[in-house]
Amino acid sequence: MKILLASVLITLTLAMLIISIDMIMGTKFSGIVTKELNPFRVMEPAENIIIFLFILYFFIKSVVYFFKKRKENTKSSP
């Protein structure tokens, strides 16, 4: 779960850095959003499926680990 949280925080921090630099340069907000989402628009459908599967695998692995750890903690406590 820590890895998931760290990954999300790093992603958000980098996105905010890019947005703030674009705002300093004077780009309109709609242009900033378009620029942020552009890499996903030019991807092939197969690439979109693969990136979705990687994210899904990472998320499921984290959730399973969380529940396994939670189950161990409930067994050990009286």
GICOR-V152314 format. One record per backbone hydrogen bond with DSSP energy under -0.5 kcal/mol. NH is the residue of the N-H (numbers start at 0). CO is the residue of the C=O. Records with the same first field share a line. If there is no record, write none. Layout:
NH=CO  CO
This chain:
4=0
5=1
6=2
7=3
8=4
9=5
10=6
11=7
12=8
13=9
14=10
15=11
16=12
17=13
18=14
19=15
20=16
21=17
22=18
23=19
24=20
25=21  22
26=21
31=27
32=28
33=29
34=30
35=31
36=32
37=33
39=36
40=36  37
41=37
47=43
48=44
49=45
50=46
51=47
52=48
53=49
54=50
55=51
56=52
57=53
58=54
59=55
60=56
61=57
62=58
63=59
64=60
65=61
66=62
67=63
68=64
69=65
70=66
71=67
72=68
73=69
74=70
75=71
76=72
